[in-house]
Structures are given as C-alpha cells and as structure tokens.
Amino acid sequence: MLSRLRISLLALLLWPPVVIAAETPQQVVMWPVTGTPILKFSFGKFKSLGSNGSQRSYATDVTAENLSPKLVALQRFSLYLFDKNKVRIGEAWMEVSNLGPAQTVKFQTTFSTSGNPVSLSVVSQSDILKTISMTVNSVPQGANVSVDGVDAGTTPKLINVGAGKHRLSFSKDGFKAGIFPLEIGPSDVSGGSVSYELSSASFDTIELRDGSVLNGASTRSRAWTW
C-alpha cells in the first residue's frame, strides 16, 4: 500500500504543470488617439446575447486603466462598432469616473448591431463636434439651399451646423441665386433661423441700332437672422 502511494505521488510530480493564462484582450484602444494617452481600454471577446430580426445583441468585458498622473474625474465615451468592411453597424456608451493614477476598473457593456461586429473605436463625447439646429427659409419658399456646397434640400429646412463660418447658397427658377454668410459662435444654441429674400428677375429691354434686342436683369436680395 505504501509503495502504491509513492508511485502515485511520483506520477503527480512528473505530470506537466497546467498553466492557466489570463484571457488575451480582443482589442486594446488608447484614448486620446493622438498625443499622450490618458486611458487604456482593453476589450474582451464579443459575447452574443441573441438576436431580434436583423438586430444582434452582444456584451463585452472592458478594463479601463488610467495611464496619466492625474485623477480622471468623469469622462463619457461613445463606443462605435464596425463590420469587416469598416461600416459602422452599432453604437454604445461608456463612462469612467473617479479613476486615480495607475488604477484600473472593470465593467461590462452591452450593445446592439445590424451585423457581425469585428472592430471598434472609442470617442469621447467631449471630442464630438458640437452642432446646433436652426431653420433656414427663403422668400419665396421652395428654394434650393446648400450648406458649404452640400445640398440640404428646399426651404423651409431645418439644418445642423457646427461652430465657425459657413456659406448658405439659395437658388430657385425665375430668381437670382444668392449667398448668405453665416457664422456660429461656440456659445450659440439651437433655435435660431435665417430667412433669405431672393430677388425676382425684372428685365429691361434695350433695342440696338441694328435692330437686335438685349434683355438685362436687375436684381435685389436681402437676408436676416434672429
């Protein structure tokens, strides 16, 4: 009996040890992307939670590490999910608060997508360009309007613009096209409006000595905001 115990003990000692390795993160994202990183996000595998029609639900484990020497008091992030063709198919949000230097926090986030997620990106909500909404109108209505050269539809039209200088272009058959310069300040809020008055083309007829006739258009336009 004693010899059998010794043989069993010897077999255990000679058996190769089992190494339990930590799960390798599926993706690691630094924030911010440029400059000195402040936070390091490590994402685990996307775990399927089921589907409803074309919508699929997933969960992933996230570890956030503060790489900076300062406290991260509060940062909110948008999490964008992409398929293999780099098309955005889903979005979620995360929040990191009261995370001291060299500290880590682990949490789980869930999201829904319209396809199979392959990659992701993290964008701070403070980095997302602030936009305001405003109504653009014209006299008469039904004019085509473009914002910085991009067609926005016909007036009256609700548009979204960011801070800075912009150019609104108006055109309508039978009227002279016009341009209205628009500047949005960083403290401006939604709810304003712009109205642009298109000038009608009033034609003056001039008869030349050879009997030919020239038509000239005189135009006038104005715009205002409030």
C-alpha positions as CSV (number, residue, x, y, z in Angstrom):
1,M,0.0,0.0,0.0
2,L,2.9,2.3,0.8
3,S,4.6,1.6,-2.5
4,R,1.4,2.4,-4.4
5,L,1.2,5.8,-2.6
6,R,4.8,6.6,-3.5
7,I,4.1,5.7,-7.2
8,S,1.1,7.9,-7.3
9,L,2.9,10.8,-5.7
10,L,5.8,10.4,-8.2
11,A,3.4,10.4,-11.1
12,L,1.9,13.7,-9.9
13,L,5.3,15.3,-9.6
14,L,6.3,14.3,-13.1
15,W,3.0,15.3,-14.8
16,P,3.4,18.6,-16.8
17,P,2.0,21.6,-14.9
18,V,-1.2,23.2,-16.1
19,V,-0.7,26.9,-16.8
20,I,-3.9,29.0,-16.5
21,A,-3.3,32.1,-18.6
22,A,-5.3,35.2,-18.4
23,E,-7.7,35.9,-21.4
24,T,-5.9,37.9,-24.1
25,P,-7.8,41.1,-24.8
26,Q,-9.5,41.1,-28.2
27,Q,-8.7,44.8,-28.8
28,V,-6.8,47.5,-27.0
29,V,-7.7,51.1,-27.6
30,M,-5.9,54.2,-26.3
31,W,-7.6,57.5,-25.6
32,P,-6.9,60.0,-26.9
33,V,-5.7,58.6,-30.2
34,T,-3.2,61.4,-30.7
35,G,-0.8,62.8,-28.1
36,T,-0.1,61.4,-24.7
37,P,-2.6,58.6,-23.8
38,I,-4.7,59.1,-20.7
39,L,-6.8,55.9,-20.7
40,K,-6.2,52.4,-22.0
41,F,-9.3,50.3,-22.8
42,S,-8.9,46.5,-23.1
43,F,-12.0,44.8,-24.6
44,G,-12.7,41.1,-24.3
45,K,-14.5,38.9,-26.8
46,F,-17.9,39.9,-28.1
47,K,-20.4,37.5,-26.4
48,S,-23.6,37.0,-28.3
49,L,-26.8,37.6,-26.3
50,G,-29.2,36.7,-29.0
51,S,-30.9,38.4,-32.0
52,N,-34.2,40.0,-32.9
53,G,-34.6,40.1,-36.7
54,S,-31.6,41.9,-38.2
55,Q,-30.5,43.3,-34.8
56,R,-28.0,41.3,-32.8
57,S,-27.1,41.9,-29.1
58,Y,-23.6,41.5,-27.6
59,A,-21.8,42.0,-24.4
60,T,-18.1,42.6,-23.8
61,D,-15.9,42.9,-20.7
62,V,-13.9,46.2,-20.6
63,T,-10.9,47.1,-18.5
64,A,-10.1,50.8,-18.2
65,E,-6.6,51.8,-16.9
66,N,-5.6,55.4,-16.0
67,L,-2.2,56.0,-17.6
68,S,-2.0,59.6,-16.6
69,P,-0.6,61.1,-13.3
70,K,-4.0,62.8,-12.6
71,L,-7.4,61.7,-11.5
72,V,-9.9,61.1,-14.2
73,A,-13.0,62.6,-12.6
74,L,-15.5,61.9,-15.3
75,Q,-15.3,61.0,-18.9
76,R,-18.2,59.7,-21.1
77,F,-17.4,57.9,-24.3
78,S,-19.3,56.7,-27.4
79,L,-18.3,53.2,-28.5
80,Y,-18.7,52.6,-32.2
81,L,-18.8,49.1,-33.7
82,F,-17.8,48.2,-37.3
83,D,-18.1,45.2,-39.5
84,K,-15.3,43.7,-41.6
85,N,-15.8,46.4,-44.3
86,K,-15.3,49.2,-41.7
87,V,-19.0,50.1,-41.9
88,R,-20.4,51.4,-38.6
89,I,-23.2,49.0,-37.5
90,G,-23.7,49.8,-33.9
91,E,-23.1,52.2,-31.0
92,A,-23.0,52.1,-27.2
93,W,-21.7,54.3,-24.5
94,M,-19.3,54.0,-21.5
95,E,-18.4,56.1,-18.5
96,V,-15.2,56.3,-16.4
97,S,-15.3,58.3,-13.2
98,N,-13.1,58.8,-10.1
99,L,-10.2,56.7,-11.6
100,G,-6.9,57.6,-9.9
101,P,-3.4,57.4,-11.4
102,A,-2.4,53.8,-12.3
103,Q,-5.8,52.5,-11.2
104,T,-8.0,50.1,-13.3
105,V,-11.7,49.5,-13.3
106,K,-13.5,46.6,-14.9
107,F,-17.1,46.6,-16.2
108,Q,-19.3,45.1,-18.9
109,T,-21.0,47.0,-21.6
110,T,-23.8,45.7,-24.0
111,F,-24.7,46.9,-27.5
112,S,-26.8,46.1,-30.5
113,T,-25.6,45.9,-34.1
114,S,-27.1,45.4,-37.5
115,G,-24.4,42.9,-38.4
116,N,-21.4,41.0,-37.1
117,P,-19.0,43.4,-35.2
118,V,-15.3,43.0,-35.9
119,S,-13.7,46.2,-34.7
120,L,-14.5,49.2,-32.6
121,S,-13.4,52.7,-31.8
122,V,-13.8,54.9,-28.7
123,V,-14.7,58.6,-29.0
124,S,-15.0,61.0,-26.0
125,Q,-18.3,62.8,-26.1
126,S,-16.4,66.0,-25.3
127,D,-14.5,65.5,-28.6
128,I,-17.6,65.2,-30.7
129,L,-18.2,68.4,-32.6
130,K,-21.0,70.5,-31.1
131,T,-23.7,71.3,-33.6
132,I,-26.8,73.5,-33.3
133,S,-30.1,73.2,-35.3
134,M,-31.7,76.2,-37.0
135,T,-34.4,76.9,-39.6
136,V,-33.4,78.2,-43.0
137,N,-36.2,79.8,-45.0
138,S,-36.5,81.9,-48.1
139,V,-38.8,84.4,-49.8
140,P,-40.4,82.9,-51.7
141,Q,-40.3,79.4,-50.2
142,G,-39.3,76.3,-52.1
143,A,-35.7,77.5,-53.0
144,N,-32.9,75.0,-53.1
145,V,-30.4,75.6,-50.3
146,S,-26.9,74.2,-49.8
147,V,-24.6,74.5,-46.8
148,D,-20.9,74.9,-47.6
149,G,-21.5,73.5,-51.1
150,V,-23.5,70.4,-49.9
151,D,-27.2,70.2,-50.9
152,A,-29.5,70.4,-47.9
153,G,-32.9,70.4,-49.6
154,T,-35.6,73.0,-50.2
155,T,-36.7,75.8,-47.9
156,P,-38.1,75.9,-45.2
157,K,-35.4,73.5,-44.0
158,L,-34.1,72.5,-40.5
159,I,-30.3,72.2,-40.7
160,N,-27.5,71.3,-38.2
161,V,-24.3,73.3,-38.3
162,G,-21.2,73.4,-36.1
163,A,-19.3,76.4,-34.7
164,G,-17.5,78.5,-37.3
165,K,-18.1,80.3,-40.6
166,H,-20.5,78.8,-43.2
167,R,-22.0,79.7,-46.6
168,L,-25.6,79.2,-47.4
169,S,-26.5,79.2,-51.1
170,F,-30.0,79.8,-52.4
171,S,-31.4,79.2,-55.9
172,K,-34.8,79.0,-57.5
173,D,-36.1,79.1,-61.1
174,G,-37.0,82.6,-62.1
175,F,-34.9,84.2,-59.3
176,K,-31.3,85.2,-59.0
177,A,-29.2,82.9,-56.9
178,G,-27.8,84.3,-53.7
179,I,-25.3,83.5,-51.0
180,F,-25.7,84.3,-47.3
181,P,-22.6,84.1,-45.0
182,L,-23.4,82.5,-41.6
183,E,-21.2,82.4,-38.5
184,I,-22.0,80.3,-35.5
185,G,-20.3,81.1,-32.2
186,P,-19.2,78.5,-29.6
187,S,-21.9,79.7,-27.2
188,D,-24.8,79.8,-29.7
189,V,-27.7,77.5,-29.0
190,S,-30.3,75.8,-31.2
191,G,-33.5,77.5,-32.2
192,G,-32.3,80.4,-34.4
193,S,-33.4,81.0,-38.0
194,V,-32.2,82.6,-41.2
195,S,-34.5,84.0,-43.9
196,Y,-33.2,85.0,-47.3
197,E,-35.2,87.0,-49.8
198,L,-34.5,86.1,-53.4
199,S,-34.7,88.8,-56.0
200,S,-37.0,88.4,-58.9
201,A,-35.6,89.0,-62.3
202,S,-37.1,92.2,-63.8
203,F,-36.0,92.5,-67.4
204,D,-35.1,95.8,-69.1
205,T,-35.3,95.7,-72.9
206,I,-32.7,97.6,-75.0
207,E,-33.0,97.9,-78.8
208,L,-29.7,98.3,-80.6
209,R,-29.1,100.2,-83.8
210,D,-29.0,97.0,-85.9
211,G,-32.5,96.1,-84.6
212,S,-31.4,93.4,-82.2
213,V,-32.8,93.3,-78.7
214,L,-30.9,92.8,-75.4
215,N,-32.6,91.8,-72.1
216,G,-30.9,92.8,-68.9
217,A,-31.9,91.6,-65.5
218,S,-31.8,93.9,-62.4
219,T,-31.8,92.0,-59.1
220,R,-32.1,92.7,-55.4
221,S,-31.8,90.4,-52.4
222,R,-31.6,90.6,-48.6
223,A,-31.3,88.3,-45.7
224,W,-31.7,88.5,-41.9
225,T,-31.4,86.3,-38.8
226,W,-32.9,86.3,-35.4
